[in-house]
Amino acid sequence: DFAGKKKILNIVPSLDTGVCATSARTFNERAAAKENVVVLTVSSDLPFAMARFCEANGINSVVTLSQFRDSQFAKDYGVEIVDGSFTGLTARAIVVLDEENVVRYTQLVPEVGNEPDYDGALGAV
């Protein structure tokens, strides 16, 4: 769906947490000014909850994608949390892909409560 565009994958546990909401808002504001870039926020939230979050927060430059029904994405990208209170959710991570889907930047945030490196991700596009 996003062929020929640079993609920022903003992978978060749930938009229903403060840090995840902040990252979605920040990428919505900062990436909107970039040409040929799409931000894809991936979480385990229900699709209608993600849509409600975006509407309530005026987020219109981010595409939300849910892995609610199938956690294969988390397994494939190595971001599946497999133990503890967040089991089944995704770790906080950023992946930047160029127009040919070549990975140009990655960050697995060491603590799920920390924000990602926005400058690093946006600098890679």
Rosetta blueprint (number, residue, H / E / L):
1 D L
2 F L
3 A L
4 G L
5 K L
6 K E
7 K E
8 I E
9 L E
10 N E
11 I E
12 V L
13 P L
14 S L
15 L L
16 D L
17 T L
18 G H
19 V H
20 C H
21 A H
22 T H
23 S H
24 A H
25 R H
26 T H
27 F H
28 N H
29 E H
30 R H
31 A H
32 A L
33 A L
34 K L
35 E L
36 N L
37 V E
38 V E
39 V E
40 L E
41 T E
42 V E
43 S E
44 S L
45 D L
46 L L
47 P H
48 F H
49 A H
50 M H
51 A H
52 R H
53 F H
54 C H
55 E H
56 A H
57 N H
58 G L
59 I L
60 N L
61 S L
62 V E
63 V E
64 T E
65 L E
66 S E
67 Q L
68 F L
69 R L
70 D L
71 S L
72 Q H
73 F H
74 A H
75 K H
76 D H
77 Y H
78 G L
79 V L
80 E E
81 I L
82 V L
83 D L
84 G L
85 S L
86 F L
87 T L
88 G L
89 L L
90 T E
91 A L
92 R L
93 A E
94 I E
95 V E
96 V E
97 L E
98 D L
99 E L
100 E L
101 N L
102 V L
103 V E
104 R E
105 Y E
106 T E
107 Q E
108 L E
109 V L
110 P L
111 E L
112 V L
113 G L
114 N L
115 E L
116 P L
117 D L
118 Y H
119 D H
120 G H
121 A H
122 L H
123 G H
124 A H
125 V L
